[in-house]
Structure formats: structure tokens, C-alpha cells
């Protein structure tokens, strides 16, 4: 059985304009990059060196990943075991990362959770 009485709707709340509804409310402005606003985050020479090392490591990673001759050269220089078969996917990534670690170009050498020196929140590495 359906009730014959309709529920009352608060017409007043629905009929207010946006301007009237926002009176008395605090507006919050959220910025995308809030790491640069921290008082303790300053761009020191050490930070710039870390950032340069990160981009350098990524550049070397891309070069080694693409160039087989350069990969073999680094493997021979650092007396690593020769490649066995064709590496693809994660095996290739692991070998290239291992070459970077042995050659001293690996950046993330400590187990750290949280902020890394040389990286901002809005940084993009491709």
C-alpha cells in the first residue's frame, strides 16, 4: 500500500544560489606541488648534485638498455659473468641494474622510506 502523504522537501536549501551557500564557509586552495613550500626543503648544492646523479643514472640505464655493445663493454670492464642466452623483460632490467650497481652509477643505495634527496613531488622521469 502506498502512502498518500508526500514527504516535505527542504525547498530553501535547494533554491539557494551558490553564492548564498558559500557564505561563512572557508575555501581551501590546494596546490599540486607542496614540497617546495616546506620550510625545511631548500635547494642546496647537495640536492642539486643528487638530482643530477638521478638523471645521470636514468640516462645510463636507457643507454645500456638499448645498446648491446655498450652493455657488453661494461660487463667486461667490471668482470661480470657473460650473458647466457637472450635477455628480455625483467631479466634484462635486472642485468642492466646490476651493471649500474657494479659500476657505481646506482643512486638508491640505502634502504630509506620517505623523502629522497634530489627528488621533488612533481618530478617526472621517463
Secondary structure, DSSP 8 states (H G I E B T S, - for coil): ---S------HHHHHS-HHHHTTT-------S--STTSTT----HHHHHHHHHHHHHHHHHHHHHH-HHHHHHHHHHTT-----S---THHHHHHHHHHHHHHT-----S---S--TT--TT----
